[in-house]
């Protein structure tokens, strides 16, 4: 059977046996692409290399098609946000392949699967985890023989042992054999049809899930994918910018006269806009918050300081008590020194912030919210950022951030 025939047969099998993925597959235009390595998807088109498809069994082609559809269902073509393309592809595959395997699909060999702490996490979280792990790996030492395998006299060179699919690091250094996630197109296609958006795919996922549920074929793996796919994602930087700028002072000042009226002998007030005042940032450094989450916190904090230029920033690194306080004047660089690792109790921290010599105009608290909170509601506005969607802070504004 030709590659086109195998792809058509696989889509028909999805529609009949796996209506959730089958319904979504019908939205993609299947297109042969001899120039690609295996297959790719961008939210509108599914391209495939004919010789690669012909080398797979029918069940593997069905699995490959479900794999590419899942990338669109999870919004991966719209979520790369400047990340390294190869690393993003690896992270996306690790995020979706376990659910596909659990749903009974037979994927092509050498697929990548989330393992250990990666399991159940988003592609963004896995990408950050892989970046951190890569930075912690020892670098090769310069010297004679670098790049060559060491061997003892009289012994044959050792051959690398193949890793099994699903093991940590399997094929992560090689091109992704299951396909490629490409960024979503912006303009219309050759027929003039507009490019689908991430919101379009959310609606498609909801409808496909309803049809599969009515057919009694919405398994646990599909339910997990549906929940993740339709979850509202926010831009934490834009949200924090809004929260803080709403609290930046703007008032009429009699100190600076309005130049429009000075020439008329009138001393009228000018609108004097001030930047954000003192900012307090609480960083949860308890044992339940890992290094990846802390690095994500650091990125948010650095961008806030750069864009909002608050009058001053005080960071409170907190577990069961305030473990470290770092004060930054305007323009000073952030020195990242998180300390902690114990339990979590925010009572002392909020008391300390409210009694600070320079009271903050607002507080941003970054935590998994598995904590003891003060019984009295603070008088200072608080914005909580968390990746724990199961908990809401007892006061302030809680925002779920999908990393």
VEXKELUM-543884 format. One record per residue (C-alpha): residue number from 1; residue in three letters; x negated, y, z. Coordinates in Angstrom, 1 decimal, decimal comma, always signed. Layout:
VEXKELUM-543884
pos; code; xx; yy; zz
NUM; Ala; X; Y; Z
...
***
This chain:
VEXKELUM-543884
pos; code; xx; yy; zz
1; Unk; +0,0; +0,0; +0,0
2; Unk; -1,3; +3,5; -0,8
3; Unk; -2,1; +6,0; +1,9
4; Unk; +1,0; +8,0; +1,0
5; Unk; +3,1; +4,9; +1,3
6; Unk; +1,6; +4,0; +4,7
7; Unk; +2,2; +7,5; +6,0
8; Unk; +5,9; +7,4; +4,8
9; Unk; +6,4; +4,0; +6,3
10; Unk; +4,9; +5,1; +9,6
11; Unk; +7,2; +8,1; +9,8
12; Unk; +10,2; +5,9; +9,1
13; Unk; +9,1; +3,6; +11,9
14; Unk; +8,8; +6,5; +14,3
15; Unk; +12,3; +7,7; +13,4
16; Unk; +13,8; +4,3; +14,0
17; Unk; +11,8; +3,0; +17,0
18; Unk; +10,6; +6,2; +18,6
19; Unk; +13,2; +8,9; +17,8
20; Unk; +11,5; +11,6; +20,0
21; Unk; +8,3; +11,5; +17,9
22; Unk; +10,1; +10,6; +14,8
23; Unk; +12,4; +13,6; +14,9
24; Unk; +9,4; +15,9; +15,4
25; Unk; +7,4; +14,3; +12,6
26; Unk; +10,1; +15,3; +10,1
27; Unk; +9,2; +19,0; +10,7
28; Unk; +5,6; +18,4; +9,4
29; Unk; +4,7; +18,5; +5,8
30; Unk; +2,4; +15,5; +5,1
31; Unk; -0,4; +16,3; +2,7
32; Unk; -3,3; +14,2; +1,5
33; Unk; -6,7; +16,0; +2,1
34; Unk; -9,7; +14,0; +0,8
35; Unk; -12,0; +16,7; +2,2
36; Unk; -11,2; +16,1; +5,8
37; Unk; -12,7; +13,3; +7,9
38; Unk; -9,6; +11,6; +9,3
39; Unk; -6,5; +13,8; +9,8
40; Unk; -5,5; +17,2; +11,1
41; Unk; -2,4; +19,2; +12,1
42; Unk; -1,7; +22,9; +12,6
43; Unk; +2,0; +23,0; +13,5
44; Unk; +3,2; +23,2; +9,9
45; Unk; +1,1; +20,6; +8,0
46; Unk; -0,3; +17,2; +8,7
47; Unk; -3,3; +16,6; +6,5
48; Unk; -4,9; +13,1; +6,1
49; Unk; -7,8; +11,5; +4,4
50; Unk; -6,4; +8,8; +2,2
51; Unk; -9,3; +6,3; +2,5
52; Unk; -9,1; +6,6; +6,3
53; Unk; -5,4; +5,9; +6,4
54; Unk; -5,8; +2,9; +4,1
55; Unk; -8,4; +1,5; +6,5
56; Unk; -5,8; +1,4; +9,4
57; Unk; -3,1; -1,1; +10,1
58; Unk; +0,5; -0,1; +10,0
59; Unk; +0,7; +0,1; +13,8
60; Unk; -2,4; +2,3; +14,0
61; Unk; -1,0; +4,7; +11,4
62; Unk; +2,2; +4,9; +13,5
63; Unk; +0,1; +5,7; +16,5
64; Unk; -1,9; +8,3; +14,6
65; Unk; +1,2; +10,0; +13,4
66; Unk; +2,6; +10,2; +17,0
67; Unk; -0,8; +11,5; +18,1
68; Unk; -0,7; +14,4; +15,6
69; Unk; +2,9; +15,2; +16,4
70; Unk; +2,1; +15,3; +20,1
71; Unk; -0,4; +18,0; +19,5
72; Unk; +2,3; +20,2; +18,0
73; Unk; +4,8; +19,3; +20,7
74; Unk; +2,3; +20,4; +23,4
75; Unk; +1,6; +23,6; +21,6
76; Unk; -2,1; +22,9; +21,1
77; Unk; -2,4; +24,8; +17,7
78; Unk; -1,4; +28,0; +19,5
79; Unk; -3,3; +27,6; +22,8
80; Unk; -7,0; +27,5; +21,9
81; Unk; -7,5; +31,1; +22,8
82; Unk; -11,1; +31,4; +21,5
83; Unk; -12,4; +28,2; +23,0
84; Unk; -15,0; +26,1; +21,2
85; Unk; -13,1; +24,1; +18,5
86; Unk; -14,8; +20,8; +19,1
87; Unk; -14,5; +21,0; +22,9
88; Unk; -10,8; +22,0; +22,5
89; Unk; -10,1; +19,0; +20,3
90; Unk; -11,7; +16,6; +22,8
91; Unk; -9,7; +18,2; +25,7
92; Unk; -6,4; +18,0; +23,7
93; Unk; -6,9; +14,4; +22,8
94; Unk; -7,7; +13,5; +26,4
95; Unk; -4,5; +15,2; +27,5
96; Unk; -2,1; +13,4; +25,2
97; Unk; -3,6; +10,0; +24,5
98; Unk; -2,8; +8,4; +27,9
99; Unk; +0,9; +9,1; +27,5
100; Unk; +0,9; +7,7; +24,0
101; Unk; -0,9; +4,5; +25,2
102; Unk; +1,6; +4,1; +28,1
103; Unk; +4,4; +4,5; +25,6
104; Unk; +3,2; +1,5; +23,7
105; Unk; +1,5; +3,1; +20,7
106; Unk; -1,5; +1,4; +19,2
107; Unk; -4,0; +4,2; +18,4
108; Unk; -7,0; +3,9; +16,1
109; Unk; -10,2; +2,8; +17,8
110; Unk; -12,6; +5,1; +19,6
111; Unk; -9,9; +7,4; +21,0
112; Unk; -10,6; +9,7; +24,0
113; Unk; -8,6; +9,3; +27,2
114; Unk; -8,4; +11,4; +30,4
115; Unk; -10,1; +9,6; +33,2
116; Unk; -10,7; +10,4; +36,9
117; Unk; -9,7; +13,9; +37,9
118; Unk; -8,7; +14,7; +34,3
119; Unk; -5,6; +12,4; +34,4
120; Unk; -2,4; +14,3; +34,3
121; Unk; -4,1; +17,7; +33,6
122; Unk; -3,5; +20,2; +30,8
123; Unk; -5,9; +20,6; +27,9
124; Unk; -7,1; +23,9; +29,4
125; Unk; -8,0; +22,2; +32,7
126; Unk; -9,8; +19,3; +31,0
127; Unk; -11,7; +21,8; +28,7
128; Unk; -13,0; +23,7; +31,8
129; Unk; -13,8; +20,5; +33,5
130; Unk; -15,9; +19,2; +30,6
131; Unk; -17,7; +22,6; +30,3
132; Unk; -18,6; +22,5; +33,9
133; Unk; -19,8; +18,9; +33,7
134; Unk; -21,9; +19,7; +30,7
135; Unk; -23,5; +22,6; +32,5
136; Unk; -24,4; +20,4; +35,4
137; Unk; -26,1; +17,7; +33,3
138; Unk; -30,0; +17,8; +33,5
139; Unk; -31,6; +19,2; +30,5
140; Unk; -34,3; +17,1; +28,7
141; Unk; -37,8; +17,9; +29,9
142; Unk; -40,3; +19,2; +27,2
143; Unk; -43,4; +17,2; +26,5
144; Unk; -44,8; +14,4; +24,5
145; Unk; -42,3; +11,9; +23,2
146; Unk; -39,3; +14,2; +23,7
147; Unk; -36,4; +13,0; +21,6
148; Unk; -37,8; +9,4; +21,5
149; Unk; -36,7; +6,4; +23,5
150; Unk; -39,2; +5,4; +26,1
151; Unk; -40,3; +1,8; +26,0
152; Unk; -42,7; -0,4; +27,8
153; Unk; -45,6; -2,0; +25,9
154; Unk; -44,6; -5,3; +24,3
155; Unk; -40,8; -4,7; +24,7
156; Unk; -38,4; -3,7; +21,9
157; Unk; -36,6; -0,4; +22,2
158; Unk; -33,4; -0,6; +24,1
159; Unk; -30,3; -0,1; +22,1
160; Unk; -27,6; +2,1; +23,5
161; Unk; -24,6; +0,2; +24,8
162; Unk; -21,3; +1,0; +23,1
163; Unk; -18,7; +2,6; +25,4
164; Unk; -15,1; +1,3; +25,4
165; Unk; -12,3; +3,7; +24,5
166; Unk; -11,0; +5,4; +27,6
167; Unk; -14,3; +5,3; +29,5
168; Unk; -15,7; +8,7; +30,6
169; Unk; -17,8; +10,3; +27,8
170; Unk; -16,7; +7,8; +25,1
171; Unk; -17,6; +9,3; +21,7
172; Unk; -17,4; +12,9; +23,2
173; Unk; -20,6; +13,8; +21,3
174; Unk; -19,2; +12,5; +18,0
175; Unk; -16,6; +14,1; +15,7
176; Unk; -13,1; +13,2; +16,9
177; Unk; -12,0; +10,0; +15,1
178; Unk; -8,3; +10,6; +15,7
179; Unk; -8,0; +13,9; +13,9
180; Unk; -8,4; +17,6; +14,4
181; Unk; -6,2; +20,3; +16,0
182; Unk; -6,4; +23,4; +13,8
183; Unk; -5,2; +26,8; +14,8
184; Unk; -1,6; +27,6; +13,7
185; Unk; -1,2; +29,5; +10,5
186; Unk; +0,0; +33,1; +10,6
187; Unk; +1,6; +33,8; +7,2
188; Unk; +4,2; +32,0; +5,1
189; Unk; +3,4; +28,9; +3,1
190; Unk; +3,4; +28,6; -0,7
191; Unk; +7,2; +28,3; -0,7
192; Unk; +7,6; +31,5; +1,3
193; Unk; +8,6; +29,7; +4,5
194; Unk; +7,4; +31,5; +7,7
195; Unk; +4,9; +29,8; +9,9
196; Unk; +6,5; +28,0; +12,9
197; Unk; +5,7; +29,5; +16,3
198; Unk; +5,0; +27,8; +19,6
199; Unk; +8,5; +28,8; +20,7
200; Unk; +10,0; +27,1; +17,6
201; Unk; +8,2; +23,9; +18,7
202; Unk; +9,5; +24,2; +22,2
203; Unk; +13,1; +24,3; +20,9
204; Unk; +12,3; +21,3; +18,6
205; Unk; +11,0; +19,3; +21,5
206; Unk; +14,1; +20,0; +23,6
207; Unk; +16,4; +18,9; +20,8
208; Unk; +14,3; +15,8; +20,0
209; Unk; +14,3; +14,8; +23,7
210; Unk; +18,1; +15,2; +23,9
211; Unk; +18,5; +12,9; +20,8
212; Unk; +16,1; +10,3; +22,2
213; Unk; +17,9; +10,4; +25,6
214; Unk; +21,2; +9,8; +23,9
215; Unk; +19,7; +6,8; +22,1
216; Unk; +18,3; +5,5; +25,4
217; Unk; +14,7; +5,8; +24,2
218; Unk; +13,3; +8,6; +26,4
219; Unk; +10,6; +6,7; +28,4
220; Unk; +8,5; +8,0; +31,2
221; Unk; +5,6; +9,0; +29,0
222; Unk; +8,0; +11,0; +26,7
223; Unk; +9,6; +12,7; +29,8
224; Unk; +6,2; +13,8; +31,0
225; Unk; +5,3; +15,2; +27,6
226; Unk; +8,7; +17,0; +27,3
227; Unk; +8,2; +18,6; +30,7
228; Unk; +4,8; +19,8; +29,9
229; Unk; +5,8; +21,0; +26,4
230; Unk; +8,7; +23,2; +27,3
231; Unk; +7,1; +24,6; +30,4
232; Unk; +6,8; +28,4; +30,2
233; Unk; +3,2; +29,5; +29,9
234; Unk; +2,1; +32,9; +30,9
235; Unk; -0,9; +35,1; +30,3
236; Unk; -2,2; +35,6; +33,8
237; Unk; -4,3; +38,6; +32,8
238; Unk; -1,4; +40,4; +31,3
239; Unk; +0,8; +39,6; +34,3
240; Unk; -1,8; +40,8; +36,8
241; Unk; -2,4; +43,9; +34,8
242; Unk; +1,3; +44,7; +35,0
243; Unk; +1,5; +44,0; +38,7
244; Unk; -1,4; +46,2; +39,6
245; Unk; -0,7; +49,1; +37,2
246; Unk; +2,8; +49,4; +38,7
247; Unk; +1,0; +50,2; +41,9
248; Unk; -1,5; +52,6; +40,6
249; Unk; -0,8; +56,2; +41,8
250; Unk; +0,6; +58,8; +39,3
251; Unk; +1,6; +62,2; +40,7
252; Unk; +1,6; +65,9; +40,0
253; Unk; -1,6; +67,5; +41,3
254; Unk; -1,9; +71,2; +42,2
255; Unk; -5,7; +70,8; +42,3
256; Unk; -5,9; +70,6; +38,5
257; Unk; -3,8; +73,3; +36,8
258; Unk; -2,0; +72,6; +33,6
259; Unk; -4,1; +74,3; +30,9
260; Unk; -1,0; +74,9; +28,7
261; Unk; +0,3; +77,5; +31,2
262; Unk; -2,9; +79,1; +32,5
263; Unk; -3,2; +81,5; +29,6
264; Unk; +0,3; +82,8; +30,5
265; Unk; -0,8; +83,6; +34,0
266; Unk; +1,2; +80,7; +35,4
267; Unk; -0,4; +78,2; +37,8
268; Unk; +1,6; +75,0; +37,1
269; Unk; +0,8; +71,5; +38,3
270; Unk; -0,8; +69,0; +35,9
271; Unk; +0,1; +65,3; +35,8
272; Unk; -2,8; +63,6; +37,6
273; Unk; -3,1; +59,9; +36,9
274; Unk; -5,2; +57,8; +39,3
275; Unk; -6,6; +54,4; +38,7
276; Unk; -5,8; +51,5; +41,0
277; Unk; -6,7; +52,1; +44,6
278; Unk; -8,3; +49,6; +46,9
279; Unk; -7,7; +46,0; +45,9
280; Unk; -7,9; +42,9; +48,1
281; Unk; -8,4; +39,5; +46,6
282; Unk; -7,9; +36,3; +48,7
283; Unk; -9,6; +33,2; +47,2
284; Unk; -8,6; +29,9; +48,7
285; Unk; -11,8; +27,9; +49,2
286; Unk; -10,3; +25,0; +51,2
287; Unk; -11,2; +21,5; +50,4
288; Unk; -8,2; +21,0; +48,1
289; Unk; -9,5; +23,6; +45,6
290; Unk; -12,2; +22,2; +43,3
291; Unk; -15,0; +24,0; +41,5
292; Unk; -13,1; +24,2; +38,2
293; Unk; -10,3; +26,1; +39,8
294; Unk; -12,7; +28,4; +41,5
295; Unk; -14,4; +29,2; +38,2
296; Unk; -11,0; +29,9; +36,7
297; Unk; -10,4; +32,3; +39,6
298; Unk; -13,7; +34,0; +39,0
299; Unk; -12,8; +34,7; +35,3
300; Unk; -9,5; +36,3; +36,3
301; Unk; -11,2; +38,5; +39,0
302; Unk; -14,0; +39,6; +36,6
303; Unk; -11,5; +40,7; +34,0
304; Unk; -9,3; +42,5; +36,5
305; Unk; -12,3; +44,5; +37,8
306; Unk; -13,4; +45,4; +34,3
307; Unk; -10,1; +46,4; +32,9
308; Unk; -8,4; +48,1; +35,9
309; Unk; -11,5; +49,7; +37,5
310; Unk; -10,0; +49,7; +41,1
311; Unk; -11,4; +52,2; +43,6
312; Unk; -12,9; +49,2; +45,5
313; Unk; -12,5; +45,5; +45,7
314; Unk; -12,8; +43,3; +48,8
315; Unk; -12,9; +39,6; +48,3
316; Unk; -11,8; +37,3; +51,1
317; Unk; -13,0; +33,7; +50,8
318; Unk; -10,6; +31,7; +53,1
319; Unk; -10,0; +28,2; +54,3
320; Unk; -8,8; +27,7; +57,9
321; Unk; -10,4; +31,1; +58,6
322; Unk; -12,1; +34,0; +56,7
323; Unk; -15,4; +32,4; +55,8
324; Unk; -16,9; +35,3; +53,8
325; Unk; -16,0; +38,8; +52,9
326; Unk; -17,6; +40,6; +49,9
327; Unk; -17,1; +44,3; +49,3
328; Unk; -17,5; +45,8; +45,8
329; Unk; -17,5; +49,5; +45,1
330; Unk; -16,4; +50,7; +41,7
331; Unk; -18,9; +49,6; +39,1
332; Unk; -20,7; +47,1; +41,2
333; Unk; -21,1; +43,6; +39,7
334; Unk; -19,3; +40,6; +41,2
335; Unk; -21,7; +38,3; +43,0
336; Unk; -19,8; +35,0; +43,2
337; Unk; -20,5; +33,4; +46,6
338; Unk; -17,4; +31,3; +47,6
339; Unk; -17,7; +29,6; +51,1
340; Unk; -15,3; +27,2; +52,8
341; Unk; -14,2; +23,6; +52,3
342; Unk; -12,0; +23,0; +55,3
343; Unk; -8,3; +23,2; +55,9
344; Unk; -6,1; +26,1; +54,9
345; Unk; -4,5; +28,8; +57,2
346; Unk; -3,9; +32,3; +55,9
347; Unk; -2,8; +33,8; +59,1
348; Unk; -6,1; +35,4; +60,1
349; Unk; -6,9; +36,5; +56,6
350; Unk; -3,7; +38,6; +56,2
351; Unk; -4,2; +40,1; +59,6
352; Unk; -7,7; +41,0; +58,7
353; Unk; -6,6; +42,6; +55,4
354; Unk; -3,9; +44,7; +57,0
355; Unk; -6,3; +46,0; +59,6
356; Unk; -9,1; +46,8; +57,1
357; Unk; -10,8; +50,1; +57,4
358; Unk; -9,6; +50,9; +53,8
359; Unk; -6,1; +49,3; +53,5
360; Unk; -5,5; +47,7; +50,1
361; Unk; -2,7; +48,9; +47,9
362; Unk; -2,0; +45,3; +46,9
363; Unk; -3,3; +41,8; +47,4
364; Unk; -3,8; +39,0; +44,8
365; Unk; -4,1; +35,6; +46,4
366; Unk; -5,3; +32,7; +44,4
367; Unk; -4,4; +29,3; +46,0
368; Unk; -2,9; +25,9; +45,5
369; Unk; -0,4; +27,0; +48,3
370; Unk; -1,0; +23,9; +50,4
371; Unk; -1,5; +26,1; +53,4
372; Unk; -0,2; +27,5; +56,7
373; Unk; +1,2; +31,0; +56,2
374; Unk; +1,6; +33,9; +58,6
375; Unk; +5,1; +34,1; +60,1
376; Unk; +5,3; +37,9; +59,7
377; Unk; +5,7; +39,2; +56,2
378; Unk; +2,8; +41,5; +55,3
379; Unk; +3,5; +45,1; +54,6
380; Unk; +1,2; +45,0; +51,6
381; Unk; +2,6; +43,7; +48,2
382; Unk; +1,2; +40,2; +47,5
383; Unk; +1,0; +38,4; +44,2
384; Unk; +0,2; +34,7; +44,4
385; Unk; -1,4; +32,8; +41,5
386; Unk; -1,2; +29,0; +41,7
387; Unk; -1,5; +26,0; +39,5
388; Unk; +0,8; +24,1; +41,9
389; Unk; +4,3; +24,3; +40,3
390; Unk; +5,9; +22,4; +43,2
391; Unk; +5,4; +25,1; +45,8
392; Unk; +6,4; +28,7; +46,2
393; Unk; +4,8; +31,1; +48,7
394; Unk; +7,2; +32,2; +51,5
395; Unk; +6,6; +35,9; +50,7
396; Unk; +5,4; +38,0; +47,8
397; Unk; +5,6; +37,1; +44,1
398; Unk; +4,5; +33,6; +43,1
399; Unk; +3,4; +32,9; +39,6
400; Unk; +2,5; +29,5; +38,2
401; Unk; -0,6; +29,7; +36,0
402; Unk; -1,3; +26,8; +33,6
403; Unk; -5,1; +26,6; +33,2
***
